[in-house]
Each structure stands twice: as structure tokens, then as C-alpha cells.
Amino acid sequence: MIIPEIIIYHNINSILELIKNDYTAATDKTNTIISRMFTIDDYGMKLKYNRFNYKEQAIKLFVTNQGVNSSRRIEVSMGYNVQRSGLPTIHITLPDEQADSVGIGMGEGYQDSKINEDDNSVISNFTAVYRCNYNCIITSDNSSEAVLIYHTLKNLLFSIFPAFELRGLRDIKFSGQDLNFQNDMIPAEIFHRNLGISFFYETTVDSIQINEMVSKIVPDGYPISLNDEETEEEEEEQP
């Protein structure tokens, strides 16, 4: 069985840990993930918005603030965590999941059955395909901070797409949008940026029914010969 939330959760945390360890261990800070991503853009322009220097803020956000005791430490949450909406947080939610086409017999037999030779029992399984869209909602009380986290995740998750493929999440695609919530639910000063992740996956579950394994086949009846067929035809032709 596959639980996509767990795969997404571990991949995001792995990226956050990678960024921090890469910068901390480097003797040449110009040759780090942060420096390569946030010094200049693809056209040679310095990445800076007003007084917000993306490289400096990336170091603070992904290295300095990732200390164990930091209140601004980025955390990843299963579901929307209202208590951390004002702090840098990535909330994993599922807005949509639909079953895709299923094989004949509800996908039974697409994977090998489990056989217990001790009691001659066999457990069959069923395989289903699902297409889904997951949201990684990034929240912070600093809009530039949320944008920085969004673009970092989007690019680095795309760069490790084999980590999704090898865990069974196929044809992965990314999208994004800003989100607005009702003020009586979420304070207006909290900024939301969503990173959408769409893919399909196959999952296999065992049947709860345990069947007895077929160990032998005993024919019942007698073989049909050519003489038998001729006799039946003669009987049909008689008036």
C-alpha cells in the first residue's frame, strides 16, 4: 500500500535538511545550493526585491532558523496546522483524489498472490490506480519569506523527481497559486502560497479472504472420442 502524504512529507524534510547541511559543511560558501540558486537569476540579474536580498534571507531561513530551538524553524505538517499559520510552515493537504481505470476483476492478480505452504492457503490482492492533487500550503507572516520557500521547494522537488518515481508516484507535475481565506478563520496578515503536486499512483491491497490453495485437479467424466460423436449423429438422424 502507498500513502502519498508520507512520501511528500519525507521528501520535503529531506530537502530542508540537505540545504542546511550543504551550507554548513561547505568551506566555499559560494559553491552551495543556496548560493547557486539565489545569487543571480538565469539572466544574470541579482535576486533582490526592494530590501529583501534572497540569498541573505535564504541563509537565515534555511540555515540559521533551522536550529532546534528556533521559533522560526520551518516545520512540515500533515493537514492544516492553525497554531502555526503565522510561522514558516508547510501544510500538506489533499483537495482531490479520483480513481482511475481499473483492470478486469478490480485489478485482481496484477501482483503475485501470497502463498502459505504450511497450511496450503493463498491470499489474493487487488490493484487500484488513483490520480490526485496534493497541496503544500506555505504560510508565514512575511510574504517574501513564503515566496522564497515556495520557489525553493518547487525547484528542488522537481530536481529530485526520481525520488517520487521510485516510490511509486508517477508523472509528477507542479503548480502554484496564492490563497485567500476568510478573515474570521485565518488572520488577514497571514500570507498563503500553495505548491500543488499532481500525479498518479498504483496501490495494491491484500484480500481479507483467505482461500485454500488448489493442490490437485481430478477429472470427472470420460473423454469424448470420434466414435461417440458418430453415434450421437446417427441417433439424431433416426426418425
Sequence and secondary structure as in RCSB ss.txt:
>XXXX:A:sequence
MIIPEIIIYHNINSILELIKNDYTAATDKTNTIISRMFTIDDYGMKLKYNRFNYKEQAIKLFVTNQGVNSSRRIE
VSMGYNVQRSGLPTIHITLPDEQADSVGIGMGEGYQDSKINEDDNSVISNFTAVYRCNYNCIITSDNSSEAVLIY
HTLKNLLFSIFPAFELRGLRDIKFSGQDLNFQNDMIPAEIFHRNLGISFFYETTVDSIQINEMVSKIVPDGYPIS
LNDEETEEEEEEQP
>XXXX:A:secstr
   HHHHHHHHHHHHHHHHHHHHHH SSGGGSHHHHHHSB TTS B EETTEEHHHHHHHHHTGGGSTT TT  E
EEES  GGGTTSSEEEEEEEEEEE    TTTTBTSS  EEETTTTEEE EEEEEEEEEEEEEEEES HHHHHHHH
HHHHHHHHHTHHHHHTTTEEEEEEEEEEE   TTTS TT EEEEEEEEEEEEEEEE S  EE        S    
HHHHHHHHHHHH  
